[in-house]
């Protein structure tokens, strides 16, 4: 029978996914190197020195927003990275499972979630096209995250034995290209307590981990052989430059097994976002997987649907108090390919409401945002635009592809998110008690959202921003070179106030990176004072993510003076209104470099001089 790819919501609510730490080293490597196998040796040498950097949700530089170009073919993804994602400030692109998969009659979307082999030949393109796509995205400053299907292979009761990439397999648990035979799968009674090998009780961890999820042949991940095969697939992806993984059906793999697989990766500090549906307790709860990496936060998406389908005034407290997983562990979204079909969240068919929820997600201070970009569907199994053999054809937005990530309001809010990310403060909250809200993000951004059925009449808001004229990025594109805006502007007075009205089902947003009036802001002087104990011959430097701090190259780092030892000091002119990540380093007499441990330090330069006082970590 036809086997749908499970939504995994079943008779219970949806869940969460996030990621573990990404060391500074992963971002310091040149993009041209990161696209090739040579990155593995470099990362292996650097990770011991640099462990404990930013969380895995972070993408290139300071940008972390993910565009989920779901089921886009590789050539189209490469072009989108170059022409849209990189210029807009997206930090990463999430792509569909690239391994070979079963080809089912009618070519439903879910057949890509039934692997036949680990070869990189799929509905979306071949290995060479995939490798070229990764290289093109890296050149555009965009990381590549892969949807990794590692819990299972094809459906045990599927009739087809045809794979898109040509791998041979049979549905009696024989996958020679992947190296699996029947002994590599869970069965009744040795592993699964149910005689039909299916999960009957989703609160029973033995069934959830060792029985078949809606008929999908369940890999015996407790064996070292299977773990090594899975890790080999993921390491192959890392070798061609992939930067991280969305781990499909993670809840159906025991945490110890999944941790062991990750422990075999050549780089364990990659983005790692696990699909762990909420609703379980103990070892089946999302929190049980947080020690491995991050969690996809499904409750965030269902809560947003509830709010934007009713009243959004209560979003003032949206966060951990709502029962969400920790922000640093959460990848958040308005919808994904499962939820947009099962009705648990909003989807592109909700029109302006869906757009406003995405705008809010990019403006709010929680988690790593993942922006869904859908293909059009009229039934839950519909194929993406494809040829007669099911191979996905090139993307043309508006012709079977929704491309929500390109909408001006969404694309430009990526810039808002990047400009405000360093300061998690939410201030100047206002609401009408129902469906209109406004708030600021530190001194770098302000937004008003009207999700109601009547416009917000012009009124004076406190924005938190310095005086100036700013581009309304919801309705206009900002030209940084010309400091101009293609649409309406908002004037902020010397008291940080602006008079603004908002149309029905619309928004207005301004941020410090899109100021259009006056002269170019002066680049501020930042004084670094670091208390560091050294021995004779050691010197202290500050190195970071921008040219003024060496672009993470210790050889180009800014030197600090020991005149007031043990406080080492330097004043460096940095670009205005820029998010910066940095660390202090010691250069030893023999030329070696010692990096301080812990997460990257961060600052937003603004336009005024500032002083940073720090102690070596």
C-alpha positions in Angstrom: 0.0 0.0 0.0 1.1 3.6 -0.4 3.0 4.6 2.7 2.8 8.3 3.6 5.8 9.9 5.2 4.6 10.4 8.9 3.8 13.8 10.3 4.8 12.3 13.7 2.1 14.4 15.3 -0.1 11.3 15.6 -2.5 11.6 18.6 -0.3 14.0 20.5 1.0 17.6 20.2 4.0 18.7 18.2 7.7 19.2 19.5 11.1 20.9 19.5 14.6 20.9 17.9 17.8 22.9 18.4 21.6 22.6 18.3 24.9 22.4 20.2 27.9 24.7 20.2 29.6 25.8 16.9 33.3 26.7 17.5 34.7 29.9 16.1 37.0 27.8 13.9 34.2 26.7 11.7 33.5 30.3 10.7 37.1 31.4 10.4 38.0 29.0 7.6 37.9 30.5 4.1 34.7 29.7 2.3 36.7 28.2 -0.6 38.3 25.7 1.7 35.1 24.9 3.6 33.6 23.7 0.3 36.1 20.9 0.0 37.4 17.9 1.9 40.4 19.9 3.2 38.1 21.5 5.8 38.0 18.3 7.8 41.7 18.3 8.6 41.6 22.0 9.5 38.6 21.6 11.7 40.1 18.5 13.4 43.2 20.5 14.3 41.4 23.6 15.5 38.4 22.3 17.5 40.4 21.3 20.6 41.7 24.9 20.8 38.4 26.6 20.1 35.8 24.4 21.7 32.9 26.2 23.3 32.1 28.8 20.7 28.7 30.0 19.5 25.7 27.7 19.6 25.2 25.5 16.6 22.2 27.5 15.4 24.6 30.3 14.3 25.4 30.5 10.6 28.0 32.4 8.7 29.4 35.4 10.6 26.7 36.9 12.8 23.8 35.8 10.6 21.8 32.8 11.7 18.4 32.9 9.8 17.8 29.7 7.8 15.9 29.6 4.5 14.2 26.2 4.2 14.2 25.8 0.4 12.2 22.6 0.7 12.7 20.2 -2.2 14.4 22.8 -4.4 16.8 21.2 -6.9 20.4 21.8 -6.3 21.0 24.1 -9.3 18.2 26.3 -8.2 19.5 26.4 -4.6 22.9 27.5 -5.8 21.4 30.3 -7.8 19.2 31.4 -4.9 22.2 31.5 -2.5 24.0 33.8 -4.9 21.2 36.1 -6.0 18.9 36.2 -3.0 20.0 34.5 0.2 23.5 35.9 0.5 22.5 39.5 -0.4 19.5 39.5 2.0 21.6 38.3 4.9 20.3 34.8 5.3 22.9 32.8 7.3 22.1 29.3 6.0 19.9 27.3 3.7 18.3 24.0 4.7 18.0 21.5 1.8 16.0 18.3 1.3 17.5 14.9 2.0 20.2 14.4 -0.7 20.6 10.6 -0.4 19.1 8.2 -3.0 15.5 7.3 -2.2 12.7 5.1 -3.3 10.7 6.3 -6.4 7.0 5.7 -5.7 4.2 5.9 -8.4 2.9 9.5 -8.6 6.1 10.8 -7.0 4.6 12.1 -3.7 6.9 14.4 -1.7 7.4 11.9 1.1 9.3 9.4 -1.0 12.5 11.4 -0.3 12.1 10.4 3.3 12.6 6.7 2.4 16.3 6.2 1.7 17.4 3.4 -0.6 21.2 4.2 -0.3 23.5 6.9 0.9 24.7 8.0 -2.6 24.2 11.7 -3.3 22.0 11.1 -6.3 18.4 12.1 -5.8 15.2 13.7 -7.1 17.0 17.1 -6.7 20.1 16.4 -8.6 23.3 14.3 -8.7 26.4 14.4 -6.5 28.3 16.8 -8.8 25.4 19.3 -8.7 25.1 19.0 -5.0 28.8 19.7 -4.4 28.6 22.7 -6.8 25.6 24.0 -4.9 27.5 23.8 -1.6 30.4 25.7 -3.0 28.2 28.4 -4.6 26.3 28.9 -1.3 29.6 29.2 0.7 30.9 31.8 -1.8 27.7 33.8 -1.1 28.3 33.5 2.7 25.5 31.0 3.2 25.9 27.8 5.1 24.3 24.5 4.0 22.2 22.4 6.4 21.0 18.9 5.2 17.8 17.2 6.2 19.4 13.9 7.4 17.2 10.8 7.3 19.0 8.2 9.4 16.4 6.4 11.5 15.1 4.1 8.8 15.3 3.1 5.2 12.3 2.5 2.8 8.9 1.3 3.8 8.9 -2.4 4.5 5.6 -2.8 2.7 6.3 -0.7 -0.4 5.9 -2.4 -3.8 8.5 -0.2 -5.6 12.1 -1.3 -5.7 13.2 1.6 -7.9 15.4 4.4 -6.6 15.8 7.8 -8.2 19.6 7.5 -8.1 19.6 3.9 -9.4 20.6 2.1 -6.2 19.4 -1.5 -6.1 17.4 -2.6 -3.0 14.6 -4.9 -2.0 11.9 -4.4 0.6 13.0 -7.5 2.5 15.6 -5.4 4.3 18.3 -5.7 1.7 20.1 -2.4 0.8 23.5 -3.5 -0.7 24.5 0.0 -1.7 24.1 1.3 1.8 25.7 -1.9 3.2 22.6 -3.1 5.2 21.0 -6.6 5.4 18.2 -7.9 7.5 20.4 -8.2 10.6 20.8 -4.5 10.7 17.1 -3.8 11.5 14.9 -4.0 14.5 12.4 -6.9 14.6 9.9 -8.6 16.9 10.5 -10.1 19.4 14.2 -9.5 20.0 13.9 -5.7 19.7 10.3 -4.6 19.2 7.6 -6.1 21.5 4.8 -5.8 18.9 4.4 -8.8 16.6 3.6 -6.5 13.6 6.8 -4.5 14.2 4.8 -1.3 14.5 4.6 1.3 17.2 1.4 1.0 19.1 2.2 3.0 22.3 4.0 6.3 21.7 4.7 6.6 25.4 6.7 3.3 25.4 10.3 4.1 24.7 11.1 0.6 23.5 8.4 0.8 20.9 9.3 4.3 19.9 13.0 3.5 19.5 12.8 -0.1 18.2 9.6 -0.6 16.3 8.7 0.6 12.8 7.4 4.2 12.4 4.4 3.7 10.1 6.0 0.7 8.4 9.5 2.3 7.8 12.2 -0.3 8.2 13.9 0.7 11.5 17.7 0.6 11.6 19.3 -1.1 14.6 21.2 2.0 15.7 22.4 0.2 18.9 25.0 -1.6 16.9 28.4 -0.1 16.1 28.1 -1.3 12.5 24.9 0.7 11.8 26.2 3.7 13.7 29.4 3.6 11.6 27.4 3.4 8.4 25.2 6.4 9.4 28.2 8.4 10.5 29.9 7.5 7.2 27.1 9.1 5.3 27.1 12.2 7.4 30.9 12.5 7.2 30.7 12.2 3.4 28.4 15.3 3.5 30.8 17.1 5.8 33.7 16.3 3.4 32.0 18.2 0.6 31.4 21.2 2.8 28.0 20.6 4.5 27.7 22.7 7.7 25.1 20.9 9.7 22.1 18.6 9.9 18.4 18.6 10.6 18.1 15.1 12.1 14.8 13.6 10.9 12.8 11.4 13.3 15.4 11.8 16.0 12.8 10.9 18.6 12.8 7.4 17.2 16.5 6.9 17.9 17.6 6.3 21.5 19.6 9.3 22.7 22.6 7.1 23.5 22.5 5.8 19.9 22.2 9.2 18.4 25.0 10.6 20.6 27.2 7.7 19.6 26.6 8.4 15.9 27.4 12.1 16.4 30.6 11.1 18.3 31.9 9.4 15.1 31.6 12.7 13.0 34.8 14.3 11.9 33.4 17.6 13.1 31.0 17.2 16.0 30.5 21.0 16.4 28.2 21.4 13.4 24.7 22.7 13.5 22.6 19.8 14.8 18.8 20.3 15.0 16.8 17.2 16.1 13.2 16.5 15.2 11.8 15.4 18.6 8.1 15.7 18.8 6.7 17.1 22.0 4.3 15.2 24.2 6.6 12.5 25.6 8.1 12.4 29.0 11.4 11.2 30.4 13.7 9.8 27.7 11.1 10.7 25.1 10.9 14.4 26.0 12.7 16.9 23.8 14.9 17.8 26.9 16.4 14.3 26.8 18.1 15.2 23.5 19.4 18.6 24.4 22.7 17.1 25.6 23.3 16.0 22.0 22.4 19.2 20.2 19.5 21.5 19.4 15.7 20.8 19.1 13.1 21.8 16.5 10.6 23.8 18.6 7.3 22.6 17.3 5.3 24.2 20.2 6.6 27.6 19.1 4.9 27.1 15.7 1.6 25.8 17.1 1.5 28.7 19.7 2.1 31.2 16.9 -0.8 29.8 14.9 -3.1 30.0 18.0 -2.1 33.6 18.6 -2.3 34.8 15.0 -5.6 33.1 14.7 -7.0 35.0 17.7 -5.3 37.7 19.6 -1.5 38.5 19.5 -1.5 40.9 22.5 -0.3 38.1 24.8 2.9 37.6 22.8 4.6 40.1 25.2 5.7 37.1 27.3 6.3 34.6 24.5 9.2 32.4 25.5 10.3 29.9 28.2 7.3 30.8 30.4 5.1 29.3 27.7 6.8 25.9 28.2 9.2 26.3 25.2 12.6 24.7 25.1 15.6 27.1 25.9 16.1 29.7 23.3 19.7 28.7 22.7 18.6 25.2 21.9 15.6 26.0 19.7 15.3 26.2 16.0 11.9 28.0 15.5 9.6 28.2 12.6 6.1 29.2 11.5 5.6 26.0 9.6 7.5 23.2 8.0 6.7 20.6 5.3 4.8 18.3 7.8 2.9 20.9 9.7 1.8 23.0 6.7 -0.1 19.9 5.6 -1.5 18.5 8.8 -3.1 21.8 9.9 -1.2 22.1 13.2 0.4 25.4 12.1 -0.1 28.2 9.7 0.9 27.8 6.1 1.3 29.9 2.9 -2.5 29.5 2.2 -3.1 31.8 5.2 -1.7 34.7 3.2 -1.0 37.9 5.1 -1.5 36.1 8.5 1.3 33.7 7.6 3.5 36.5 6.5 2.9 38.5 9.7 3.7 35.5 11.9 7.0 35.1 10.0 7.7 38.9 10.4 7.1 38.5 14.1 9.4 35.5 14.4 12.2 37.5 12.7 11.6 40.5 15.0 11.3 38.5 18.3 14.2 37.5 20.5 13.8 33.7 20.7 15.6 30.8 19.0 17.1 30.4 15.5 14.5 31.3 12.9 13.8 28.9 10.0 11.8 30.5 7.2 9.7 28.0 5.2 9.7 28.3 1.4 7.0 26.0 0.1 5.8 24.5 -3.2 2.1 24.8 -4.0 -0.1 21.8 -3.1 -3.8 20.9 -3.4 -3.5 17.6 -1.6 -1.2 16.3 1.1 0.8 14.0 -1.1 1.4 16.3 -4.0 4.7 16.2 -5.8 6.8 19.4 -6.2 7.0 20.6 -9.9 8.8 17.6 -11.6 9.2 15.8 -14.9 7.5 12.6 -15.7 10.1 10.6 -13.8 9.7 12.6 -10.6 12.9 14.6 -10.9 12.3 18.1 -9.6 12.5 20.8 -12.2 14.0 24.3 -11.9 12.3 26.7 -9.6 10.2 29.6 -11.0 8.6 31.5 -8.2 4.9 31.8 -8.7 4.7 28.8 -11.0 4.2 26.0 -8.5 6.7 27.5 -6.0 5.5 29.9 -3.2 9.0 31.4 -2.4 7.8 33.0 0.9 11.5 33.7 1.8 11.6 36.3 -1.1 8.6 38.3 0.0 9.8 41.8 0.7 8.5 41.9 4.2 10.2 38.6 5.0 13.4 39.1 3.2 14.0 42.5 4.6 13.1 41.4 8.1 16.2 39.1 7.9 18.2 42.3 8.0 16.1 43.6 11.0 16.9 40.3 12.8 20.6 40.6 12.0 20.7 44.2 13.2 19.0 43.4 16.5 20.3 40.0 17.3 23.2 41.1 19.6 20.7 42.8 22.0 18.0 40.4 23.2 16.1 43.3 25.0 12.5 43.8 24.2 11.2 47.2 25.2 8.5 49.9 24.6 5.8 47.2 24.4 2.4 48.5 23.2 -0.8 46.7 22.3 -4.4 47.5 21.8 -5.2 44.5 23.9 -6.2 42.5 20.9 -4.5 42.2 17.5 -2.1 45.2 17.3 1.3 45.3 18.9 4.5 47.3 18.8 7.9 46.8 20.5 11.5 47.8 20.2 14.7 45.6 20.2 17.2 47.5 22.3 18.3 50.7 20.5 18.5 48.9 17.1 15.0 48.1 15.9 11.3 48.8 16.3 8.3 47.2 14.7 4.5 47.6 14.8 2.2 44.7 13.6 -1.5 44.9 12.9 -3.1 41.5 12.7 -6.6 42.9 13.1 -9.4 43.9 10.9 -9.0 47.6 11.2 -5.9 49.9 10.7 -3.9 51.3 13.6 -4.5 55.0 13.4 -1.4 57.2 13.4 -0.1 57.6 16.9 3.2 58.4 18.6 5.4 55.4 19.6 8.6 55.2 21.6 11.0 53.4 19.3 14.2 53.3 21.3 16.1 54.4 18.2 18.4 57.4 17.8 17.0 60.4 16.0 17.0 60.1 12.2 15.0 59.0 9.2 14.7 55.2 8.6 13.6 53.0 5.8 10.3 51.1 6.5 11.8 47.7 5.4 8.4 46.1 5.2 7.5 48.3 2.3 10.8 49.4 0.9 14.3 48.1 0.1 17.2 49.8 1.7 20.2 50.8 -0.5 23.2 51.0 1.9 25.6 52.5 -0.6 23.2 55.4 -1.3 21.6 55.4 2.1 18.2 55.5 0.4 14.9 53.7 0.6 12.7 52.6 -2.3 9.6 52.9 -0.2 8.2 55.0 2.7 10.3 56.2 5.6 9.8 56.8 9.3 11.2 59.8 11.2 12.4 59.4 14.7 12.8 62.6 16.8 15.4 63.4 19.4 13.3 61.7 22.1 13.3 58.4 20.1 9.6 58.9 19.2 7.9 58.3 15.8 4.4 58.9 14.6 3.2 55.9 12.7 0.0 54.4 11.4 -0.3 50.7 10.2 -2.7 49.3 7.6 -4.9 46.3 8.3 -2.9 43.0 8.2 0.3 44.9 7.7 3.4 46.0 9.6 6.0 48.8 9.8 9.6 48.0 10.8 12.7 50.1 11.1 16.2 49.3 12.2 19.6 50.9 12.7 21.1 49.3 9.7 18.6 51.0 7.4 19.0 54.7 8.2 18.5 57.0 5.3 19.0 60.6 6.6 22.0 62.7 7.4 25.7 61.9 6.9 27.1 58.4 7.2 27.4 57.6 10.9 30.9 58.0 12.2 32.7 54.7 12.9 32.9 54.5 16.7 36.1 53.9 18.7 35.8 50.8 20.9 38.3 50.5 23.7 39.1 46.9 24.8 40.3 46.5 28.4 41.2 42.8 29.1 42.5 41.6 32.4 44.9 38.8 31.3 47.8 37.2 33.2 50.7 36.4 31.0 54.3 35.2 31.3 57.3 37.0 29.9 57.3 37.2 26.1 53.5 36.6 25.7 51.4 39.4 24.1 47.6 39.8 24.0 45.5 40.6 20.9 41.8 40.8 20.0 40.6 39.0 16.9 37.2 38.9 15.5 34.7 38.6 12.6 35.4 41.8 10.8 38.5 43.2 8.9 39.3 45.7 11.7 39.8 42.7 14.0 41.5 40.5 11.5 38.6 38.4 10.1 39.6 35.7 12.6 43.1 35.6 11.4 45.5 35.8 14.4 48.2 37.3 12.1 45.9 40.3 11.5 44.6 40.7 15.0 44.6 44.0 16.9 47.5 44.3 19.4 46.7 45.3 23.0 49.2 47.3 25.2 50.4 46.1 28.6 51.1 49.6 29.9 48.5 49.0 32.7 49.3 45.3 33.3 47.5 43.0 34.1 45.0 45.1 32.1 45.8 44.9 28.4 44.2 47.7 26.4 43.7 49.0 22.8 41.3 51.4 21.1 40.1 50.2 17.7 37.9 52.0 15.2 35.1 49.7 14.1 32.3 50.1 11.5 29.1 51.7 12.8 26.0 49.6 13.5 27.7 46.3 13.1 27.3 43.0 14.9 30.8 41.8 15.9 32.0 38.5 17.3 35.5 38.4 18.9 37.9 36.6 21.3 41.1 37.5 23.0 44.2 35.5 22.2 47.7 35.2 23.5 50.7 35.0 21.1 53.5 33.0 22.6 57.2 33.6 22.1 57.5 30.5 19.9 54.8 32.0 17.5 52.0 29.7 18.7 48.6 31.1 19.6 46.4 30.4 22.7 42.7 31.2 22.3 40.5 32.0 25.3 37.8 29.4 25.8 34.1 29.7 25.9 31.6 31.2 23.5 32.6 34.0 21.2 32.2 37.5 22.8 29.8 39.8 20.9 29.0 43.5 20.6 27.0 45.8 18.4 29.1 48.8 17.6 26.3 51.4 17.2 27.5 54.9 16.5 29.0 56.0 19.8 32.3 55.2 21.4 32.2 52.4 23.9 34.5 50.6 26.3 34.6 46.8 26.8 35.9 45.5 30.1 36.7 41.8 30.1 38.6 39.1 31.9 40.4 36.3 30.1 38.3 33.1 30.0 
